[in-house]
């Protein structure tokens, strides 16, 4: 994409200057933060028209057709068993939203329980939460509109499919725990707008108790931290029904405090169990009168402890492993634990009484567990397994016979999965896009970062890839919030793989692939380590003989959008194209928007003099240089993103267009869409078509 410089829409320069600890910082495009102003609306419309004029054409139309084929394969969610019923979502391929099905006890045929596609003509109403009571009689479900994080909770009778009159509002990131008798549930919520200062409706999380049939206004406040606006909560109820387990977090940090609530005493005050926010604790389940927790306390890669709820005595059940403990459930009397070994999942079993090893589940290769469900009293558990080249497959493990079978099987006479299908091995061939394509291989390499730290990276490509130095590469990273990038199927990647390209995924510091120390090495003033790791990945690829800098594209979303923007500004000559999706790019003001204060435990805040200095040093908005030639950049954001403010992306685009050389610098502002969760399949295909059209044009493919 070496066309003449586009005629970018004019963005007015405003005389806005902030002073941070004696340092004056200009913010001339602050008016773009106001999404509702006529000036911003006109600018966005003009920018979208420019982007369309560059990306649209016959080549993009062909990519839409191919992406439509690639996304047209059946997808089944990991089943959840409650009261003898199985609950799962199913999408035959191109439905905008997956449909929720249930298989009743003793029945073979699934029935529709909730179809979100009937709730909006364009598929922008999504099912974003599901909590079924222990008996499988009632469910709380959450609906979100236009990609918003805001959810409305409703209650449905599972036998009849009818909704009860109960409605719960002002919920984000829903946490719900049913009372044992099914008469009500605990839930987390935020304040109603207008009852707190503007902006505070995104903070001051609290736990309430709702009794079925009551109006929300009658719900009892159970717990809050009115003096700590960034504290958020998660609530569980133990299998026996006696104990409510409250986890308190400071924003997006996984460090937590744990409080116990006696559900048998309605007015009881939650009692502290673990305090100080110095370690992460995740409740697993109640077992033999003890409460089991997964924690990194005195174990950076995780261990499992048992707690006597009456005496608060803590004992170690499963010691720390060289691999990172990832996810844990209790199935019958067995602890089922997934571990990350070199950024790929393994599944191990432990006795819940002694913690002694009870076996290893052989998974179908290098990949990721995409879901894990089990419960006390059941001898089976379910998991989803996926890899870069294989869609998620649902597997059923029987603890009594120690057998692993395929649960979700596509049969010739039915489009729906059934647990009663003839068992197949996990390695059975799936009828998916990948099974019709050439052979692809996945390899893992290790490369040194700037300070010598070894970093792992996955490479996916055709088995017959020519090593000619001209292979197009799409390098992806995240590097933050203790989130791990593990092998996962993305049908859109085959657009590049079919063209002889390489998909690369780097496991950067700041992520969770190698434990809490790996995460902490990429936060606060150590954030530059993340950028160095990503730059080193690109350097390794360029030196490998497969590609060269002009053919290397980088892509990331949210915190990954910050990553791609920052490294592009630091090493522009190393990349041929850049995609920043829903990016955090104004590091001096990010905490003033939506739920941005939740991320201060990861980034820091410009309100602090020391933190201001390192934030200013890498903040993408503040590091665009006028005498530097930058590669083509596509910034993708959405008008109803209420997690990462789209105003940051707009300001970054305006700054690049006005000041930078090279490019082009394009912005794509999606309508009726948010940060990404619940996005309709049709919108996903359109966005992917734009991204790959941009990438192919940018590198003259």
Secondary structure as UniProt FT lines:
FT   STRAND          17..20
FT   TURN            21..22
FT   STRAND          23..26
FT   TURN            28..29
FT   HELIX           30..33
FT   TURN            35..36
FT   HELIX           38..55
FT   HELIX           58..71
FT   STRAND          75..76
FT   STRAND          80..82
FT   TURN            83..84
FT   STRAND          85..91
FT   STRAND          99..103
FT   TURN            105..106
FT   STRAND          111..115
FT   HELIX           116..118
FT   TURN            121..122
FT   STRAND          125..132
FT   TURN            134..135
FT   STRAND          138..145
FT   TURN            146..147
FT   STRAND          150..157
FT   TURN            158..160
FT   STRAND          163..172
FT   STRAND          176..178
FT   TURN            180..181
FT   STRAND          184..189
FT   TURN            193..194
FT   TURN            198..199
FT   HELIX           200..202
FT   STRAND          206..211
FT   TURN            212..213
FT   HELIX           216..218
FT   STRAND          220..224
FT   TURN            226..227
FT   TURN            229..230
FT   STRAND          231..237
FT   TURN            239..240
FT   STRAND          243..250
FT   TURN            251..252
FT   STRAND          256..262
FT   TURN            263..264
FT   TURN            266..267
FT   STRAND          271..274
FT   STRAND          281..287
FT   TURN            288..289
FT   STRAND          290..295
FT   TURN            297..298
FT   TURN            300..301
FT   STRAND          303..308
FT   TURN            309..311
FT   STRAND          314..318
FT   STRAND          324..331
FT   TURN            332..333
FT   STRAND          334..341
FT   TURN            342..343
FT   STRAND          344..351
FT   TURN            352..354
FT   STRAND          357..361
FT   STRAND          368..373
FT   TURN            376..377
FT   STRAND          380..386
FT   STRAND          393..398
FT   TURN            399..402
FT   STRAND          403..406
FT   TURN            412..413
FT   TURN            419..420
FT   TURN            426..427
FT   HELIX           433..436
FT   STRAND          440..448
FT   TURN            450..451
FT   STRAND          454..462
FT   TURN            463..464
FT   STRAND          473..476
FT   TURN            481..482
FT   TURN            491..492
FT   HELIX           493..497
FT   TURN            498..500
FT   STRAND          502..506
FT   TURN            509..510
FT   TURN            513..514
FT   HELIX           516..520
FT   TURN            521..522
FT   HELIX           524..526
FT   HELIX           527..543
FT   TURN            544..545
FT   HELIX           549..551
FT   STRAND          552..557
FT   HELIX           559..570
FT   HELIX           572..574
FT   STRAND          577..581
FT   TURN            587..589
FT   HELIX           590..592
FT   TURN            594..595
FT   HELIX           596..599
FT   HELIX           600..603
FT   TURN            606..607
FT   HELIX           609..618
FT   HELIX           620..622
FT   TURN            626..627
FT   STRAND          629..630
FT   STRAND          632..638
FT   TURN            639..640
FT   HELIX           646..659
FT   STRAND          661..662
FT   STRAND          665..670
FT   TURN            677..678
FT   HELIX           681..698
FT   TURN            699..700
//
